[in-house]
Amino acid sequence: MGGACSRDVSDTTTPSFKRAQKGGADPTTAQDVKPVPEEGASSGGEASNRSMKQKKSKRKVREVYKLGKTLGTGGFSVVKMAVHRQTNEQYACKVMALPPPGAELDDSSNTREDIIKEIQILCKMEHPNVIFLKEFFDEGNKVYLITELLTGGELLDALLAKGSYTEEDARCCFEKLLAALSYLHKQEIAHRDLKLENLLLVDSEDITNIKLADFGLAKGSVQQQSMKTVCGTPQYVAPEIINEDGPESYGIEVDMWSAGIVLFILLGGYPPFYDESEPRLFAAIQKGKFGFEDEVWDDISDLAKDLIRKLIVVDPKKRLTADEALRHPWVTGKQAQKELKGTRQNMESRIRQNFRAKVKSVMAANRMKIMGAVAAGKSGKDEDEDEEDEDELLRKQGIRLAKVEE
């Protein structure tokens, strides 16, 4: 296992610990959002609308694909195996219910606007380290996203299963993540829910071949409108998002804080900020004080620690950008091949047993245990599952399907 460092699907829309602060919302509203904005409409911008128009199929999904076994479920979606009827190529199909325009939903639910926003962003994504959307089908009360099938599962699982793990492995993984963030940020898109669980592997053979997934909380056009929604995953969330006086306007810098948390965990095997009490956790994040006291850091280079210190910075203006981080000497150099046994032990004992279970939001807890089973040929229901089965899966998650007018 492994491979040289070179220059979903389980893409489920995970909720945040709080989708929006009570009384607050994103600047745009759901009322006037069409399933697919017409070209030239203001929603998402002209380029986004053009991309959506190109990737929106005019056919029904089951005319083009055979939908088979369920790979996993998320808070607002079901992910199923999809086989192209003509080419027999395998993909993943993410099925999401579309709430009616203006529907009143609780804070943890996806609005129609949330779903359209995710599709708009995915339609624009063409980068080797970002999950690829082939096409989508809008069928009234549901939307079907056809994405590449990633069979390697989550990066964290692969690291724990790997026979050996080195600082160079971590560097390779992190370089790919930075490349993905640089791509997003150049398009003025903030991911806003960056975490290890959203780093997926193309296959299980190379832990450095990662893809960034889950754009359910991503936000585009960050220069045109400020972001004030409280969102993210607690241990990874940037301090400006959880300001006790209400969230400040923030930008793409929040992703760089989260990237620093990811790197800390990749090298140390545990998060820099952790407390079972959310208020105490947030207080620690806002102070931004952390250290490298664990003996595992004795085996980690000073350059790696320097990069972490320049990412986990309370003042967003002082954080490195993705491009600056890509130029950091730890990223551009080749790092030690010494096995990080202590890091793997920390990952096993502190993350798998304690931290990870709490970090994963309730909605993502059923995320695919997946792709290993897909790769191994373990099957659920291989026949084409009909729409009633699909609707039942959505209903079991408490997802209400809007009535489609004939």
C-alpha positions as CSV (number, residue, x, y, z in Angstrom):
1,M,0.0,0.0,0.0
2,G,1.2,3.5,-0.7
3,G,2.7,5.1,-3.7
4,A,4.8,8.0,-4.8
5,C,3.5,11.4,-4.2
6,S,2.4,13.0,-7.5
7,R,1.4,16.2,-8.7
8,D,-18.0,10.5,-4.2
9,V,-19.3,8.2,-3.9
10,S,-19.6,9.1,-0.4
11,D,-20.2,12.8,-1.0
12,T,-23.0,13.3,1.5
13,T,-24.3,16.7,2.5
14,T,-23.3,16.9,6.2
15,P,-25.0,19.4,8.4
16,S,-23.0,21.7,10.6
17,F,-23.2,21.6,14.4
18,K,-25.5,24.5,13.7
19,R,-26.7,25.2,10.2
20,A,-27.4,28.9,10.9
21,Q,-27.4,30.9,14.0
22,K,-30.9,31.5,15.3
23,G,-32.3,34.6,13.7
24,G,-29.6,34.7,11.0
25,A,-29.3,33.5,7.5
26,D,-27.3,33.7,4.4
27,P,-27.8,36.9,2.4
28,T,-29.8,35.1,-0.3
29,T,-33.2,33.4,0.3
30,A,-34.8,30.2,-1.0
31,Q,-38.1,31.7,-2.2
32,D,-37.2,32.4,-5.8
33,V,-34.8,29.6,-6.4
34,K,-35.7,27.5,-9.4
35,P,-34.5,23.9,-9.7
36,V,-32.1,25.0,-12.4
37,P,-31.6,28.7,-12.9
38,E,-32.1,29.9,-16.5
39,E,-29.0,31.1,-18.3
40,G,-28.5,34.7,-17.5
41,A,-30.3,34.7,-14.2
42,S,-28.5,36.2,-11.2
43,S,-28.5,33.2,-9.0
44,G,-25.0,31.8,-8.9
45,G,-23.7,34.0,-11.7
46,E,-23.7,33.5,-15.5
47,A,-20.8,31.1,-15.5
48,S,-22.4,28.9,-12.9
49,N,-25.7,28.8,-14.8
50,R,-23.9,27.9,-18.0
51,S,-22.1,25.1,-16.3
52,M,-25.4,23.8,-14.8
53,K,-27.1,24.0,-18.2
54,Q,-24.3,21.9,-19.7
55,K,-24.5,19.2,-17.1
56,K,-28.2,19.0,-16.7
57,S,-29.6,16.0,-18.5
58,K,-32.9,16.3,-20.3
59,R,-33.6,12.6,-19.8
60,K,-34.8,10.6,-16.8
61,V,-32.0,9.1,-14.6
62,R,-33.3,5.6,-15.0
63,E,-33.3,5.9,-18.8
64,V,-29.5,6.4,-18.7
65,Y,-28.4,4.5,-15.6
66,K,-29.3,1.4,-13.8
67,L,-29.5,2.3,-10.1
68,G,-28.5,-0.5,-7.8
69,K,-27.4,-1.1,-4.3
70,T,-27.5,1.6,-1.7
71,L,-23.9,2.6,-0.8
72,G,-24.8,4.8,2.1
73,T,-27.1,7.5,3.5
74,G,-26.5,11.0,4.7
75,G,-28.6,13.5,6.5
76,F,-30.3,14.7,3.4
77,S,-29.5,12.1,0.8
78,V,-29.1,8.5,-0.3
79,V,-26.1,7.4,-2.3
80,K,-26.5,4.5,-4.7
81,M,-24.5,2.6,-7.2
82,A,-25.2,3.7,-10.8
83,V,-24.2,1.8,-13.9
84,H,-24.4,3.5,-17.3
85,R,-26.7,1.4,-19.4
86,Q,-24.7,1.8,-22.6
87,T,-21.1,1.8,-21.4
88,N,-21.4,-0.2,-18.2
89,E,-19.2,2.3,-16.4
90,Q,-19.8,2.6,-12.7
91,Y,-20.6,5.9,-10.9
92,A,-22.1,7.0,-7.7
93,C,-25.6,8.6,-7.7
94,K,-26.5,10.9,-4.9
95,V,-30.3,11.3,-4.5
96,M,-31.6,14.4,-2.7
97,A,-35.1,15.4,-2.0
98,L,-35.9,19.0,-3.2
99,P,-38.1,20.9,-0.7
100,P,-40.7,23.2,-2.2
101,P,-39.6,26.8,-2.7
102,G,-40.0,28.8,0.5
103,A,-40.7,25.7,2.6
104,E,-40.2,26.2,6.3
105,L,-37.4,23.9,7.5
106,D,-35.5,23.5,10.8
107,D,-31.9,24.8,11.1
108,S,-30.4,21.4,10.4
109,S,-32.3,20.8,7.1
110,N,-31.2,21.5,3.6
111,T,-33.2,24.2,1.9
112,R,-33.9,24.1,-1.8
113,E,-31.4,26.9,-2.1
114,D,-28.7,24.8,-0.3
115,I,-29.1,22.0,-2.8
116,I,-29.1,24.3,-5.9
117,K,-26.0,26.0,-4.4
118,E,-24.2,22.6,-4.1
119,I,-25.1,21.7,-7.6
120,Q,-23.9,25.1,-9.0
121,I,-20.5,24.7,-7.3
122,L,-20.1,21.0,-8.2
123,C,-20.9,21.8,-11.9
124,K,-17.9,24.2,-11.9
125,M,-15.4,21.8,-10.3
126,E,-12.7,20.3,-12.6
127,H,-9.6,19.6,-10.6
128,P,-7.8,16.3,-10.0
129,N,-8.2,16.6,-6.2
130,V,-11.9,17.6,-6.2
131,I,-14.7,15.2,-6.7
132,F,-16.1,15.3,-10.2
133,L,-19.8,15.7,-11.1
134,K,-20.5,14.1,-14.5
135,E,-24.1,15.2,-14.8
136,F,-27.3,15.6,-12.9
137,F,-31.0,15.0,-13.3
138,D,-33.8,17.3,-12.0
139,E,-37.0,15.3,-11.6
140,G,-39.3,17.7,-9.8
141,N,-39.2,16.7,-6.1
142,K,-35.8,15.0,-6.3
143,V,-32.4,15.6,-7.9
144,Y,-29.8,12.9,-8.9
145,L,-26.1,13.8,-8.9
146,I,-23.9,11.4,-10.9
147,T,-20.4,11.6,-9.6
148,E,-17.2,9.6,-10.0
149,L,-17.1,6.5,-7.8
150,L,-14.3,6.7,-5.2
151,T,-13.5,3.2,-3.9
152,G,-10.8,4.0,-1.4
153,G,-13.0,5.3,1.4
154,E,-12.0,7.9,3.9
155,L,-8.4,9.0,4.3
156,L,-8.5,8.5,8.1
157,D,-9.5,4.8,7.7
158,A,-6.8,4.3,5.2
159,L,-4.1,5.8,7.5
160,L,-5.2,3.5,10.3
161,A,-5.1,0.4,8.0
162,K,-1.8,1.3,6.4
163,G,1.2,-0.8,7.4
164,S,3.4,2.2,7.9
165,Y,2.9,6.0,7.9
166,T,5.5,8.7,7.6
167,E,5.8,12.5,7.6
168,E,6.3,12.3,3.9
169,D,2.9,10.5,3.5
170,A,1.3,13.4,5.5
171,R,3.1,16.0,3.3
172,C,1.9,14.4,0.1
173,C,-1.7,14.2,1.3
174,F,-1.6,17.8,2.6
175,E,-0.1,19.1,-0.7
176,K,-3.1,17.7,-2.6
177,L,-5.5,19.3,-0.1
178,L,-3.8,22.7,-0.5
179,A,-3.9,22.3,-4.3
180,A,-7.7,21.7,-4.1
181,L,-8.2,24.7,-1.8
182,S,-6.1,26.9,-4.0
183,Y,-8.4,25.9,-6.9
184,L,-11.5,26.7,-4.9
185,H,-10.3,30.0,-3.5
186,K,-9.2,31.3,-6.9
187,Q,-12.9,30.9,-7.9
188,E,-13.9,32.7,-4.7
189,I,-15.4,29.5,-3.2
190,A,-15.1,28.6,0.4
191,H,-15.7,25.0,1.3
192,R,-16.6,25.8,5.0
193,D,-16.7,22.2,6.2
194,L,-13.2,21.0,5.7
195,K,-12.3,17.9,7.8
196,L,-10.6,14.5,7.5
197,E,-14.0,12.8,6.8
198,N,-14.3,14.9,3.6
199,L,-11.0,13.7,2.2
200,L,-11.7,10.6,0.2
201,L,-9.4,8.2,-1.7
202,V,-9.7,7.3,-5.4
203,D,-8.6,3.8,-4.4
204,S,-7.1,2.0,-1.5
205,E,-3.7,1.5,-3.1
206,D,-2.4,5.1,-2.7
207,I,-3.3,7.1,0.4
208,T,-2.0,10.3,-1.2
209,N,-4.5,10.2,-4.1
210,I,-7.2,12.2,-2.4
211,K,-10.3,14.1,-3.4
212,L,-12.0,16.8,-1.5
213,A,-15.8,16.1,-1.3
214,D,-19.0,17.3,0.4
215,F,-19.8,20.8,-0.9
216,G,-23.1,21.0,1.0
217,L,-21.8,24.0,3.0
218,A,-19.7,25.5,0.3
219,K,-20.3,29.2,-0.5
220,G,-19.5,30.9,-3.8
221,S,-18.8,34.6,-4.7
222,V,-17.3,35.3,-1.3
223,Q,-16.1,38.7,-2.5
224,Q,-19.6,39.8,-3.6
225,Q,-21.4,39.0,-0.4
226,S,-20.2,38.5,3.1
227,M,-20.7,35.1,4.8
228,K,-22.2,35.1,8.3
229,T,-23.7,31.7,8.6
230,V,-22.6,29.7,11.6
231,C,-21.5,26.4,10.1
232,G,-18.8,23.8,10.0
233,T,-17.7,20.9,12.4
234,P,-16.9,22.0,15.9
235,Q,-13.2,20.8,16.2
236,Y,-12.4,22.3,12.8
237,V,-14.3,25.6,12.9
238,A,-12.5,28.9,12.7
239,P,-12.8,31.4,15.6
240,E,-14.4,34.1,13.5
241,I,-17.3,31.8,12.7
242,I,-18.2,31.2,16.4
243,N,-17.7,34.8,17.8
244,E,-19.8,35.0,21.0
245,D,-21.3,38.2,19.8
246,G,-22.5,36.6,16.6
247,P,-20.5,35.5,13.6
248,E,-18.3,38.1,12.0
249,S,-18.2,38.5,8.2
250,Y,-15.7,35.9,7.1
251,G,-14.1,34.6,3.9
252,I,-12.0,31.8,2.4
253,E,-9.6,32.1,5.3
254,V,-11.8,29.8,7.4
255,D,-10.7,26.9,5.2
256,M,-7.1,27.6,6.0
257,W,-7.7,27.4,9.7
258,S,-9.5,24.1,9.1
259,A,-6.6,22.9,7.0
260,G,-4.2,23.7,9.9
261,I,-6.4,21.4,12.1
262,V,-6.3,18.7,9.5
263,L,-2.5,18.9,9.3
264,F,-2.2,18.9,13.1
265,I,-4.2,15.6,13.2
266,L,-2.3,14.1,10.3
267,L,1.0,14.5,12.1
268,G,0.0,14.3,15.8
269,G,-2.9,11.9,15.6
270,Y,-5.2,14.0,17.8
271,P,-6.9,17.5,17.5
272,P,-5.3,20.6,18.9
273,F,-8.7,21.7,20.5
274,Y,-10.9,19.2,22.1
275,D,-13.4,19.3,24.9
276,E,-16.7,17.4,25.5
277,S,-18.2,20.7,26.5
278,E,-19.0,22.8,23.4
279,P,-18.8,26.1,25.1
280,R,-15.3,25.3,26.5
281,L,-14.2,24.0,23.1
282,F,-15.3,27.2,21.5
283,A,-13.6,29.3,24.1
284,A,-10.3,27.4,23.5
285,I,-10.7,27.9,19.7
286,Q,-11.2,31.6,20.1
287,K,-8.1,31.9,22.2
288,G,-6.2,29.8,19.6
289,K,-3.6,28.5,22.1
290,F,-2.2,25.1,21.4
291,G,1.1,23.3,21.8
292,F,3.2,20.3,20.7
293,E,3.6,18.7,24.2
294,D,2.8,15.2,23.3
295,E,6.0,13.1,22.8
296,V,4.8,12.2,19.3
297,W,5.9,15.6,18.2
298,D,9.5,14.8,19.0
299,D,9.5,12.8,15.7
300,I,8.0,15.6,13.7
301,S,10.1,18.2,11.9
302,D,10.3,21.9,13.0
303,L,9.2,22.9,9.5
304,A,5.9,21.0,9.9
305,K,5.3,22.7,13.3
306,D,6.1,26.1,11.7
307,L,3.5,25.6,9.0
308,I,0.8,24.5,11.5
309,R,1.6,27.7,13.6
310,K,1.1,29.8,10.5
311,L,-2.3,28.2,9.7
312,I,-3.9,28.0,13.1
313,V,-3.9,31.7,13.7
314,V,-6.8,33.5,15.3
315,D,-6.4,36.6,13.1
316,P,-7.6,35.5,9.6
317,K,-5.5,38.2,8.0
318,K,-2.4,36.7,9.4
319,R,-3.1,33.1,8.2
320,L,-1.3,31.7,5.2
321,T,-3.3,31.5,2.0
322,A,-3.4,28.2,0.1
323,D,-0.9,29.4,-2.4
324,E,1.4,30.7,0.4
325,A,1.1,27.3,2.1
326,L,2.0,25.5,-1.1
327,R,5.2,27.5,-1.2
328,H,6.1,26.7,2.4
329,P,9.4,24.7,2.6
330,W,7.8,21.8,4.4
331,V,5.4,21.4,1.5
332,T,8.0,21.9,-1.3
333,G,10.6,19.6,0.3
334,K,10.8,15.9,0.8
335,Q,10.2,14.9,4.4
336,A,11.4,12.1,6.6
337,Q,10.4,8.5,5.9
338,K,10.6,7.5,9.5
339,E,7.5,5.6,10.6
340,L,5.3,7.6,12.8
341,K,4.1,4.9,15.2
342,G,3.1,7.3,17.9
343,T,0.9,9.2,15.5
344,R,-0.9,6.1,14.4
345,Q,-1.4,5.0,18.0
346,N,-2.9,8.4,18.8
347,M,-5.2,8.2,15.8
348,E,-6.4,4.8,17.0
349,S,-6.8,5.5,20.6
350,R,-7.9,9.2,20.7
351,I,-9.6,9.6,17.4
352,R,-11.4,6.3,16.6
353,Q,-12.5,5.7,20.2
354,N,-13.2,9.2,21.4
355,F,-12.7,12.1,19.0
356,R,-14.1,10.8,15.8
357,A,-17.4,9.6,17.1
358,K,-18.0,13.1,18.4
359,V,-16.7,15.0,15.4
360,K,-19.0,13.3,13.0
361,S,-22.3,15.0,13.0
362,V,-25.4,12.9,13.5
363,M,-26.4,13.3,9.9
364,A,-23.1,11.9,8.6
365,A,-22.9,9.0,11.0
366,N,-24.3,6.6,8.5
367,R,-21.9,7.7,5.8
368,M,-20.7,4.9,3.7
369,K,-18.6,2.3,5.3
370,I,-18.5,1.9,1.7
371,M,-16.1,1.8,-0.8
372,G,-14.1,-1.0,0.5
373,A,-17.2,-3.1,0.2
374,V,-17.8,-1.8,-3.3
375,A,-14.2,-2.6,-4.3
376,A,-14.5,-6.1,-2.7
377,G,-17.7,-6.8,-4.5
378,K,-19.8,-7.1,-1.4
379,S,-23.4,-6.5,-2.5
380,G,-26.6,-5.2,-1.3
381,K,-29.4,-5.2,-3.8
382,D,-27.8,-5.5,-7.2
383,E,-31.0,-5.2,-9.3
384,D,-32.3,-1.8,-10.3
385,E,-34.0,-0.5,-7.2
386,D,-37.3,1.2,-8.2
387,E,-38.3,4.7,-7.1
388,E,-40.5,3.4,-4.3
389,D,-37.5,1.9,-2.6
390,E,-35.6,5.1,-3.1
391,D,-38.4,7.2,-1.7
392,E,-38.7,4.9,1.3
393,L,-35.0,5.4,2.1
394,L,-35.4,9.1,2.1
395,R,-38.5,9.0,4.3
396,K,-36.7,6.8,6.8
397,Q,-34.3,9.7,7.3
398,G,-37.2,12.1,7.9
399,I,-36.9,13.7,4.5
400,R,-40.2,14.9,3.2
401,L,-40.7,14.7,-0.5
402,A,-42.6,17.5,-2.1
403,K,-45.7,16.6,-4.1
404,V,-45.0,16.8,-7.9
405,E,-47.8,18.4,-9.8
406,E,-48.8,16.5,-13.0
